[in-house]
């Protein structure tokens, strides 16, 4: 099971990053390059424990849908979303927010299992893990920009 670990230092309080990270509208902004849109579930605002959202996005030239649900919620320290339905065999994304100096370490732990057995493992090695890491880095860059520039108008 591939796992991606990312730590992004951001000059903002954990509470701000916790909310920006679960903001449906900001997520769509951070994934514009994949044409990601909400098609079901929580449609905007801040997703909460037990809620789900279904995304439609273009990856590798194909539109795909993925539904994830918030399965753990410890405001403002962490939350976890897990795939309910989608292209992966499974995935779990743990979001952690740890105070550090004059800001917060935003930590992503993204674990997934590709479908298709050995073919999925080959895809992981050749391109999928790198692709997923780049998606997360891009998302974190947008969150950092919104948090540090106090461009929090996106928050309800």
C-alpha positions in Angstrom: 0.0 0.0 0.0 1.7 3.2 -1.1 1.7 6.0 1.4 2.5 9.7 0.8 3.8 11.7 3.7 3.8 15.5 3.3 4.5 18.3 5.8 3.8 21.9 4.9 4.6 24.7 7.3 2.1 27.5 7.2 2.1 30.8 9.1 -1.5 30.3 10.4 -3.3 28.8 13.4 -4.4 25.2 13.3 -8.0 26.3 13.4 -7.7 28.2 10.2 -6.0 25.3 8.4 -8.4 22.8 9.7 -11.3 24.7 8.2 -9.5 25.5 4.9 -8.6 21.9 4.5 -12.2 20.7 4.7 -13.7 23.5 2.7 -15.4 22.1 -0.4 -15.2 25.4 -2.3 -11.5 25.8 -1.7 -10.9 22.2 -2.7 -12.5 22.9 -6.1 -10.3 26.0 -6.5 -7.2 23.9 -5.8 -8.2 21.2 -8.4 -9.3 23.5 -11.2 -6.7 21.9 -13.5 -8.5 18.6 -13.2 -11.9 20.2 -13.8 -13.0 18.8 -10.4 -16.6 19.5 -9.4 -18.9 18.3 -6.7 -21.7 16.1 -8.1 -23.3 14.7 -4.9 -23.2 14.9 -1.1 -21.9 18.0 0.6 -22.0 20.6 -2.1 -20.2 23.6 -0.5 -18.9 24.9 2.8 -17.2 22.9 5.5 -17.6 19.2 5.4 -18.4 17.6 8.8 -18.0 14.2 10.5 -20.0 11.5 8.8 -20.7 13.6 5.7 -19.7 12.5 2.2 -18.9 14.3 -1.0 -18.7 12.9 -4.6 -16.2 14.6 -6.9 -16.1 14.3 -10.7 -12.7 15.1 -12.2 -10.5 14.5 -15.2 -7.4 12.3 -14.6 -5.3 10.7 -17.2 -7.7 11.9 -19.9 -10.8 10.3 -18.4 -13.6 11.8 -16.2 -13.9 9.8 -13.0 -16.1 10.0 -9.9 -14.9 9.4 -6.4 -16.9 9.5 -3.1 -15.2 10.1 0.2 -16.6 10.3 3.7 -15.2 12.1 6.8 -14.6 9.2 9.3 -12.7 10.9 12.1 -12.9 14.5 13.3 -10.9 16.1 16.2 -11.2 19.8 15.6 -8.7 21.5 15.2 -6.1 18.7 15.4 -7.0 16.3 12.7 -9.6 14.7 10.5 -9.7 11.7 8.1 -11.5 11.1 4.9 -11.8 7.7 3.3 -12.9 6.6 -0.1 -16.4 5.0 -0.2 -16.5 4.5 -4.0 -14.1 5.3 -6.8 -11.2 4.3 -9.0 -8.9 3.2 -6.1 -9.4 -0.1 -4.4 -9.2 2.0 -1.2 -7.7 5.2 0.2 -7.4 7.0 3.5 -6.3 10.6 3.9 -5.3 11.7 7.4 -5.0 15.5 7.8 -3.1 16.6 10.9 -2.4 20.2 12.2 0.4 20.6 14.7 1.4 24.0 16.2 5.0 24.8 15.4 6.6 28.1 16.3 4.7 31.0 14.7 2.6 28.7 12.6 1.4 25.1 12.0 2.8 22.0 10.4 0.0 20.7 8.2 0.6 17.0 7.7 -0.9 14.8 5.1 -0.7 11.0 5.3 -2.3 9.6 2.2 -2.4 5.8 1.9 -4.1 4.0 -1.0 -4.4 0.7 -2.8 -4.6 0.7 -6.5 -7.0 -1.6 -8.4 -5.9 -4.2 -10.9 -3.5 -6.2 -8.7 0.0 -6.3 -10.3 -0.9 -3.8 -13.0 -1.9 -1.3 -10.3 1.4 -1.9 -8.5 3.2 -1.2 -11.8 1.2 2.0 -12.2 2.1 3.1 -8.7 5.8 2.7 -9.4 5.7 4.3 -12.9 3.5 7.3 -12.3 0.5 7.1 -9.9 2.3 7.8 -6.6 4.1 10.8 -8.2 0.8 12.1 -9.7 -1.0 11.8 -6.3 1.9 13.6 -4.5 1.8 16.4 -7.0 -2.0 16.8 -6.5 -1.5 17.1 -2.7 1.4 19.5 -3.0 -0.7 21.7 -5.3 -3.6 21.6 -2.9 -1.4 22.5 0.0 0.1 25.4 -1.9 -3.4 26.8 -2.4 -4.3 26.3 1.2 -1.0 28.0 2.3 -1.7 30.9 0.0 -5.2 31.4 1.3 -4.1 31.1 5.0 -1.0 33.3 4.8 -2.6 36.0 2.7 -5.7 36.0 5.0 -7.8 35.4 1.9 -10.3 33.6 4.0 -13.4 35.0 2.2 -14.0 31.5 1.0 -14.9 30.4 4.6 -18.6 30.6 5.5 
